[in-house]
Amino acid sequence: MSTAGATIGWWGVPLAVLAGAIRVSTPYLLVSLGECITEKSGRINLGLEGVLIMGAMAGYATAFATGSPWAGVLAAGLVGAVFGLLHGLLCSLKRVNDIAIGISIMLLGTGLAFFLGKPFVQPQAPMLSSISFGFWSDSTQIQSALQINPLFILGAVLAFALHFAFRHTRLGLQVRIVGDSEDAARALGYPVLPTRIVATVVGGFLAGVGGAFLSLYYPGSWNEGLSSGQGIIAVALVIFARWEPLRCLWASLLFGGASALGPALQAMGVSSGYYLFNAAPYALTLGILIASWTPNRALSGAPGELSLVRQ
């Protein structure tokens, strides 16, 4: 490796922020895209924090048992889909509030993950590998920054695919109409409850895969404090993104980059105010939400059948 490649200097900060943005944003991206699909159908699922944790535990346990991290990803997604199906079926009952059911699912998923995951705190499961896009450089910092996990690529492609589907496909139009007006959907012959159940199952699957990323790649372990509220934050990102899949991608990257700023500066020797930099993503998100809010468009873009929109 050349000396020039090794002494990248302060350019290491934006590189580290870029790497952190991609790495940290992946679970936010997958969960927020899943919740975007669910909420587009007119249902909100606050239980994705529990689904994320349960997916992380199931993915780690399956990878440890099978020796295949991709088997763990699939298992995590299937567990998330089961929780999504449970949420969808319960919310299809009369006089049931989807927010209350979501909180119950969150507690159930968290409790089950902590109970069933105790034997897997110490064992080491095989990790997901990344794709190196920095092969062209001699700099270890550039090579490290451009190590990208396939799940991020999957999430980014999915964001563009959903953006297209919601605008140009019959299925996407069906989900949007069901989410905007039950009466209009029934008049057009669309099945309301099955559409919402399927949307919630898909949302749960993606949240479970997001959990597998946490346990099988970054930080790459299973413990009870793994999620740190990322599932709840991802649900909030959907509102911040105005229920648009591409905006979920940009919002996730923005939050991930802000989260990586503190560690990047610390790596360059800036230690004062480290904990303040760790609060940057939360302060940034709060500031943007306040700056972009107006009384007339506080929930602009929200599906009309969401419980937080209906009067």
C-alpha positions in Angstrom: 0.0 0.0 0.0 1.3 3.4 -0.9 2.1 6.1 1.7 -0.3 8.5 -0.1 -3.0 6.1 0.3 -2.3 5.7 4.0 -2.2 9.4 4.9 -5.7 10.5 3.8 -5.9 13.0 6.7 -9.1 14.9 7.4 -10.7 13.4 4.3 -11.2 10.4 6.5 -14.0 12.3 8.3 -16.4 12.5 5.3 -15.4 9.0 4.3 -16.2 7.7 7.8 -19.5 9.6 7.8 -20.3 8.1 4.4 -19.5 4.6 5.6 -21.4 5.1 8.8 -24.4 6.5 6.9 -24.6 3.4 4.8 -24.0 1.0 7.6 -26.2 2.7 10.3 -29.0 3.5 7.9 -29.7 0.0 6.7 -32.0 -1.2 9.5 -33.8 2.2 9.5 -34.2 1.9 5.7 -35.6 -1.6 5.8 -38.0 -1.0 8.7 -39.2 2.4 7.3 -39.9 0.9 3.9 -41.8 -1.9 5.5 -43.8 0.6 7.6 -44.3 2.8 4.5 -46.0 -0.2 2.8 -48.2 -0.9 5.8 -49.2 2.7 6.4 -49.9 3.2 2.7 -52.6 0.6 3.1 -54.2 2.6 6.0 -52.8 0.8 9.0 -50.0 1.8 11.4 -47.8 -0.8 13.1 -46.0 0.5 16.2 -44.9 -3.0 17.0 -41.9 -3.0 14.6 -39.5 -2.3 17.4 -40.5 -5.7 18.8 -40.4 -7.3 15.4 -36.9 -5.8 14.8 -35.6 -7.3 18.0 -37.2 -10.7 17.4 -35.8 -10.7 13.9 -32.4 -10.0 15.2 -32.6 -12.9 17.7 -34.1 -15.3 15.2 -31.6 -14.5 12.5 -28.7 -14.9 14.9 -29.9 -18.1 16.3 -30.6 -19.6 12.9 -27.2 -18.5 11.5 -25.6 -20.1 14.5 -27.5 -23.3 14.1 -27.2 -23.7 10.4 -23.8 -22.0 9.8 -25.4 -19.8 7.1 -26.0 -16.1 7.8 -28.4 -15.9 4.8 -30.5 -18.6 6.3 -30.6 -16.3 9.4 -31.8 -13.4 7.2 -34.6 -15.5 5.8 -35.6 -16.8 9.2 -35.6 -13.3 10.5 -37.9 -12.1 7.7 -40.3 -15.1 8.2 -40.5 -14.4 11.9 -41.2 -10.7 11.1 -43.9 -11.8 8.6 -45.6 -14.0 11.3 -45.7 -11.0 13.7 -47.0 -8.9 10.8 -49.7 -11.5 10.1 -50.7 -11.5 13.8 -50.9 -7.7 13.9 -52.9 -7.7 10.6 -55.4 -10.3 11.8 -55.9 -8.7 15.2 -56.5 -5.3 13.7 -59.1 -6.8 11.3 -61.3 -7.4 14.3 -64.0 -4.9 15.1 -63.4 -2.2 17.7 -59.7 -2.9 17.8 -57.2 -0.1 17.8 -54.1 -0.7 15.6 -51.9 1.5 17.8 -52.8 -0.4 21.0 -52.2 -3.7 19.1 -48.9 -2.4 17.8 -47.7 -1.6 21.4 -48.8 -5.1 22.5 -46.8 -6.7 19.6 -43.8 -4.6 20.5 -43.9 -5.9 24.1 -44.5 -9.4 23.0 -41.7 -9.5 20.5 -39.2 -7.9 22.9 -40.1 -10.2 25.7 -39.9 -13.3 23.5 -36.6 -12.3 22.0 -35.1 -11.7 25.4 -36.4 -15.0 26.8 -35.5 -17.2 23.8 -32.3 -15.4 23.0 -30.5 -16.0 26.3 -28.6 -19.1 25.1 -27.2 -17.1 22.1 -25.6 -14.2 24.0 -22.2 -15.8 24.1 -21.9 -18.1 21.0 -20.5 -16.5 17.8 -22.7 -16.9 14.7 -21.3 -16.5 11.2 -21.6 -12.9 9.9 -22.9 -11.5 6.7 -20.2 -10.5 4.3 -20.0 -7.2 2.5 -19.2 -6.2 -1.1 -16.0 -4.2 -1.6 -16.4 -1.2 -3.9 -13.0 0.2 -2.9 -10.9 -2.4 -4.7 -9.5 0.4 -7.0 -7.8 2.2 -4.1 -4.7 1.5 -2.0 -6.1 3.4 0.9 -7.4 1.2 3.7 -9.8 4.0 4.8 -11.4 4.1 1.3 -11.6 0.4 1.1 -13.2 0.3 4.6 -15.6 3.1 3.7 -16.8 1.3 0.6 -17.5 -2.0 2.2 -21.2 -2.2 1.5 -23.6 -4.9 2.8 -25.9 -6.4 0.2 -28.9 -5.7 2.5 -28.3 -1.9 2.0 -28.2 -2.4 -1.8 -31.4 -4.4 -1.5 -33.1 -1.7 0.5 -32.0 1.1 -1.9 -33.3 -0.9 -4.9 -36.5 -1.6 -3.1 -37.0 2.1 -2.4 -36.9 2.9 -6.1 -39.0 -0.1 -6.9 -41.7 1.0 -4.4 -41.6 4.5 -5.7 -42.4 3.2 -9.2 -44.9 0.7 -8.0 -47.0 3.1 -6.0 -47.3 5.4 -9.0 -47.4 3.1 -12.0 -48.7 -0.4 -11.1 -52.2 -1.7 -10.4 -51.1 -3.3 -7.1 -49.6 -0.1 -5.9 -52.7 1.8 -6.8 -54.8 -0.7 -5.0 -52.7 -0.3 -1.8 -53.0 3.5 -2.1 -56.8 3.5 -2.6 -57.3 1.1 0.3 -55.2 3.4 2.5 -56.9 6.6 1.4 -60.6 5.5 1.4 -62.2 2.2 2.3 -65.5 3.3 0.6 -63.7 4.1 -2.7 -61.7 0.8 -2.5 -64.9 -1.2 -2.0 -66.6 0.6 -4.8 -63.8 -0.3 -7.2 -64.0 -3.9 -6.0 -60.7 -4.0 -4.0 -60.6 -6.3 -1.0 -59.8 -3.9 1.9 -58.9 -6.3 4.8 -56.8 -8.8 2.7 -54.9 -5.9 1.2 -54.0 -4.5 4.6 -53.1 -7.8 6.0 -50.7 -8.6 3.2 -49.2 -5.1 3.5 -48.7 -5.6 7.2 -47.1 -9.0 6.6 -44.7 -7.5 4.0 -43.8 -4.7 6.4 -43.1 -7.2 9.2 -40.9 -9.3 6.9 -38.7 -6.2 6.0 -38.5 -5.2 9.7 -37.3 -8.8 10.6 -34.7 -8.6 7.9 -33.6 -5.2 9.4 -33.1 -7.0 12.7 -31.0 -9.7 11.0 -28.7 -6.9 9.8 -28.1 -5.7 13.4 -27.2 -9.1 14.7 -25.4 -10.5 11.7 -23.5 -7.5 10.4 -23.5 -4.3 12.5 -22.9 -4.4 15.3 -22.8 -8.1 14.6 -23.9 -9.8 17.9 -27.0 -10.7 19.8 -27.7 -9.0 23.1 -30.8 -7.4 24.8 -29.7 -3.8 24.1 -29.2 -4.4 20.4 -32.0 -2.2 18.9 -31.9 0.9 21.1 -35.3 2.0 19.8 -34.4 1.9 16.1 -37.7 0.3 15.2 -39.7 3.2 16.8 -37.4 5.8 15.2 -37.9 4.1 11.8 -41.7 4.5 12.2 -41.2 8.2 12.9 -39.0 8.4 9.8 -41.9 7.4 7.6 -43.9 10.4 8.8 -40.8 12.6 8.3 -40.5 11.2 4.8 -44.2 12.0 4.1 -45.0 8.3 3.3 -42.7 8.4 0.2 -40.3 5.4 -0.2 -37.5 7.4 -1.8 -37.7 10.0 1.0 -37.4 7.1 3.4 -34.0 6.2 1.7 -32.7 9.8 2.0 -34.0 10.2 5.6 -32.4 7.0 6.7 -29.1 8.0 5.1 -29.3 11.4 6.7 -29.9 9.9 10.1 -27.2 7.3 9.6 -24.7 10.0 8.6 -25.5 12.1 11.6 -25.0 9.0 13.8 -21.6 8.4 12.3 -20.3 11.9 12.8 -19.3 11.5 16.4 -17.3 8.3 15.9 -15.6 9.7 12.8 -14.4 12.8 14.7 -13.2 10.7 17.6 -11.2 8.6 15.2 -9.5 11.8 14.1 -8.6 12.7 17.7 -11.5 15.0 18.5 -12.7 13.8 21.8 -14.2 16.9 23.4 -18.0 17.0 23.0 -18.1 13.4 21.9 -21.4 12.7 23.6 -22.9 15.9 22.2 -22.1 14.6 18.7 -23.8 11.3 19.6 -27.0 13.3 20.1 -26.6 14.9 16.6 -29.1 12.6 14.8 -31.8 13.1 17.3 -31.3 16.9 17.3 -31.2 17.0 13.5 -34.4 15.0 13.1 -36.2 17.2 15.7 -34.9 20.4 14.1 -36.0 19.3 10.6 -39.4 18.2 11.8 -39.9 21.6 13.5 -38.6 23.5 10.5 -40.8 21.6 8.0 -44.0 21.7 10.1 -46.8 24.1 9.3 -50.4 24.0 10.6 -51.8 23.3 7.2 -49.6 20.4 6.2 -48.5 18.8 9.4 -49.6 15.4 8.0 -49.6 16.2 4.3 -49.3 13.0 2.2 -50.7 10.8 5.0 -53.1 8.0 3.9 -56.6 9.1 4.8 -57.5 5.9 6.7 -54.6 6.0 9.2 -55.9 6.1 12.7 -53.7 9.1 13.5 -55.4 11.1 10.6 -59.1 10.1 11.0 -61.1 12.4 13.2 
